[in-house]
Amino acid sequence: MLRLADHWVWDSWLAVAGEEFHLFFLRTSRALVAAARRRAGPGGGPAVVPLPR
């Protein structure tokens, strides 16, 4: 499970392209305590990791 210290993450997906893993996720700041506000200002985030050899 993906967990970020300063953001809520509620969806993520993985894709393999060539020799890399690409992880995409939806996130919003943990400073938004009210659940209704968390979905109001989401952003996306990517991560790219080389495939292990």
N, C-alpha and C positions, 0 to 999 in steps of 0.2 A: 504494500500500500504506500502510495506517495503521501508524505506529510511534510508541510513547510511550517517552520516555527512562527512566521508572521502572517500567514495566509491560510484561509479555508480552501480546501480543494474538494470539489464535489463530482468531478468527472475527469477521466483520463483515458487515453487510448494510445496504442503502440502500433507503429508501422516499421517494417524493415525495408530499407532501400539500399540496394547494393551491399556495401559492407558496413552499414551503420544502422543502429536502432534509433528511431525518432519517437520521442514521447511527447505528447501534447496533453495539456490539461487546462481546465477552467479553474480560476481562483479569484478570491476577493480578500480584502484585508481583514485580519482578525480584530482590528479596531472597531469594525462594524458589529457590535454585540447583538443587536436585534436581527433575528433571522430574516425578517422581511426586507431589511436594508441590504443584506449580503448579496442578494440577487440583483440589486439595482445598479451596482457598479462593478460588474465582473470584468475580468481580463483573461487573456489566454497566455499560456507560457509554453515554450518549446524546450526540449532538451535533446541533444544529439550525442550518442555514445558509439564508439567503434565496436564492431562485433569482436568478441574474443577470438583469439587465434590459438 
